[in-house]
């Protein structure tokens, strides 16, 4: 199936959250495309959260406490530099479904440290569920030591102070 044959979800619907037991909005694990009003494209996946919630813009990783591939959880500080499942497109409560941005443009990514425009991003280790340029920013410099210590997941689209900013996700996750 070609990428452009994926169904499209409206940008306004990305912040929808629902209970999968009472509202069949979509099959968890389904992948969609989304285009915002500025013409930026994103690839999104329906995820179901574990027993904890996640806030908009926070890092999601695979929930290995279950065998379902669509289950995600907020990253822990021990997930620093690990591969991500995606970025929460909205605040998603425990056991609820919502969208994770898994590729392309991400308008709201939550940072624990300041990032310069064009700087590489990875999952942070100082604050749970946040992203950081630390370690990832020296990925191309050869000063990191063992390159397997960090998985670059995005690049900052603008200078970002600690908090929420936009990024381009590198590759497709999920």
N, C-alpha and C positions, 0 to 999 in steps of 0.2 A: 504494500500500500504506500503510495507516495505521500510525503509530508503534507502536501496541500489538500489531500483528500480527508484529513482529519476534520471532525466537526468543529465549529467555532462557538465559543462561549463569549457573550458580551462582556466588555470590560466592567460594566456595572454589576454583573453577576459574580465577579471573582470574590467579592466579600461576603457572599451568601454562605451560611453555615446551617446544617440540618442534622436531624436525628435519623440515621439510616434505618432504624426499626419502624418508624412511623411515616417517613417521607422518602419515597424512592425518587430523588432528584436525578440520580445517575448512579451507574454501577461503580463502586469503589475500584480504583485502578485504571479507570478510563482516562484517556489522554485527549486533550482538546487544544486548539489554538485560540489565542485571544489577541485582539488588536485594540490599543487604546486610542483616544482622540487625537494624539499626536502622530499616529501611524506606526507606533512601535509594536512589534510582534513578540508574544511570549508563548511558550509551550507550557501547559498546565496539566496536572494530574489530580483526580479526586483521591484524597487520602482520608483515612480514619485515624483519629488520635488514640493514643493509649489512655491510661487512667489519669493522665495529667493533661492540662491544656497547653496551648502555645499562643503567644501574641503575634499580631501582624508583623511581618518582617523578620521574624526569628528563624534560626536554622533548624531544619528538621533532619533527622537521621532515621534509618530503618529501625523499626521496633522488632528486635529479635526474640521478644518474649512470646511471639505468636508466629505461626507459619504463614500468615497471609502477607503477600507482597505489598499490599496497599496500606499497611499499618505503619504509621510514623510516630515519632516522639520528638520532643524538644531535645536538642543536643546537650550533653553534659560537659563539664569542664574537661573530663577525660577523653572527650571526642575531638580535642584540639587537632587540627590538621587532617581530620578524617574525611572520607568522601561524604557528601551530603545526599539526602533524599530530595530536598528542595527547600524553598523559602515559603513560609506561611503567607498566603495572600490575604488572610484575615485572622482575627483572633478566633481560635477554634477550641471549644471546651472539651473536657474529657469524654471520650467515646463518640464524639460527633464527627461528621464529615465536613470537609471543606476543600478548597483548592490549594495546591502547592505549586509554585512556579518552579519548573524544572529545567527551563532553557530560555534563552533569549533575554529580553529586557525585563528587569525587575525594578519597579519604581520605588519600592520601600523595602530596603534591606537594613537591618538593625546592627549598628557597629558599636563595639566596646572601646574602640580607639579611633583617632583621626586618620583619615586616608586621603592621599593626594589623588587628583584626577589621573587616571591611567594606571594606578597602583593595583597590583594583584591582591586578591582577597582569599582568605581561607576561614574555616570555622575556628573561632577563638577558644582559648583555654582559660582565660582569666575570669570570664563571666559566662555562665551557661546560656546557650541558645543565641549567642551573639557572634558576629563576624568580625574579623580583624585583618589588617594588612601585615601585622607582625609575623615574622618568618616567611610569609608568602611574598613580601616585598623584596626579599633578597634572593628569590628563586632563580633569577637569571644571572645573578652576580657570582655564583659559585662560592659564596661565603657561608652557606647554610650548613655545610658538612654533609651529612647523609641526606640526599634529596628525598628519600622515602619518609622523612619526618613530617612532610606537609603535602597536602593535596590542594593545589590551586583550584578554586571553584568559580571565581568571577574576577572582573576587573572594574574598578570604580569609574563611573561615568562623569564624575565631577569631584571637586574637593568636598570632603564630608567631615564635619566635626563629629564628635561622639554623638551617636543617635542614628536617626533614619536618613538614608540617602539612596540614590539610584546606582545600579550596577548592571553590567552585562554579564549574564551567566555564560561561562565557557563550556561548551558541549551540552549534552542532554543528560540529566540525572534522573533519579526516580527509582 
